[in-house]
Amino acid sequence: MTHPHHHHHPALAPGDFWVACGHHLCDLGEDGRIHATPDLWRAFCARPELVPPDEACAAERALHAALLADPLRAVPAAEIAALADPDARENWQVFLSFRDRVAAAPNLEAAWLRLYEQGVAGIPPLFLQMLTHLVVRSAMEGEGDPFVLRAAECLFRPQRAGIHQGSTLLADEEVLEMKAAAGDLGPLGNLLVEAGAAPREIEIDVLTEANAPGYFARSDAHDLALDIVQDSAGQKALGRALEVFIRHMLGEAVTIRPVPVIEDANWTWHVGLDTEATAIANDLWNGREVAQARLARILWLGVLDFADASRVLPQVAGRPVYLALAMDGAQKLRMKPQNLMAGLPLLPREAGA
C-alpha cells in the first residue's frame, strides 16, 4: 500500500499539542520539513513587540499595515529611515533582517541550523525561541508519549529546577513566575528559591502516568513539572526527546541512555547542553578540581551512541559521547539545543548526501 501524503487530520491525531507555536500556519513539505507561510509571518508581525504603540508615527503604522498585507514584501531602507522613533527603526530593522535570513533557507529547520552556524548576535531571543519552538514541534510530529513531549519543552522553554522529596523536578520558569505573581502558592515547595530569598511555595502538578493522557489538552499551558530523577520516566524521556530531535534535524540515528555518573577514565568527547554544564564538563575534562556543590548542579547525564559509526570522527568512533545538562546557581536550566547540533563529533556530510 502506498503511503498517502501526510495531512494533519484532527480526527485521527492522538491530540495536537503546542498549538500556540503556530505550526498550523506552516506548510509541511514532502521531506517532513516545515515552511513558513505569509500567515506565519503575519503572526510574528502581530506580536505585541511589533504592533505599533499608541504614540507611533503614521510611517510606522503604514509599514506595519503593509507587512500584514504582504508579509514578505521588500522594505527599502528609506522606509525604515522614515520612522520617527529610533527604537522603532531598530526593532523593524532587526525583525526584517531575521525574516530575510529565515526566508533565504529552504525550510524552517534549515533556517534554524543556518542561523546558529552563521551567528545569532542581534536577533532577539524571543524570535529565536519562537523559531526553535516551531522546529521542535516539527521534529515531534507523530510523537505520542507525553513524557517525551514534556521533556522536549526544555529545548525551547527555560526551566527552574527543584530537588524535592527524592524528585528532581523541572518546572516552566515563566509559569512559575506567573503563579508567584498571582500569589498562587501551594504545598509543593522550594521550586522558586530566589538566590538569597526565603523559599516560596508554588502549587504545580507533576507529570505522572495517571495524568499523562491529559497532557495534550494542556500542553500550551506549560503547567506540568517533569521529574528527571534517576530511573524515572522523565530521565529516559529526556534522552528520547534528544534522539528524536537529532534524527529530525541532522538525519542521524542515535541512541541515548541516561547514566548516573561519568565512570570513564579516558572519556573522549562530551557535549554540554547548556552554558553551565559546558563549563563544569570542561573543567572536569581539563582535570581541574570541581567543588561538590557545583558538580551537584548537573541534573542529567546521558551517553550517546551513533547507529552508523562511519559518520563519526575517527578518534571518537566506538567511544561513548557524554551529554550533560545542568542548572545554574539560581536553579535555572536553559538548554541550548544548538550546542548539540554543533557539538556532536560528526564528519561533514558529502555535498548532496
Secondary structure, 3 states (H helix, E strand, C coil): CCCCCCCCCCCCCCCCCCHHHCHHHEEECCCCCEEECHHHHHHHHCCCCCCCCCCCCHHHHHHHHHHHHCCCCCCCHHHHHCCCCHHHHHHHHHHHHHHHHHHCCCCHHHHHHHHHHHCCCCCCHHHHHHHHHHHHHHHCCCCCCHHHHHHHHHHCCCEEEEEECCEEEEEEHHHHHHHHHCCCCCCCCCCCCCCCCCCCCCCCEECCCCCHHHHHHHHHHCCEEEECCCCCHHHHHHHHHHHHHHHHHHCCCEEEEECCCCCCCCCCEEEECCHHHHHHHHHHHCCCCCCHHHHCCEEEEEEEEECCHHHECCCCCCCCEEEEEECCCCCEECCCHHHHHHHCCECCCCCCC
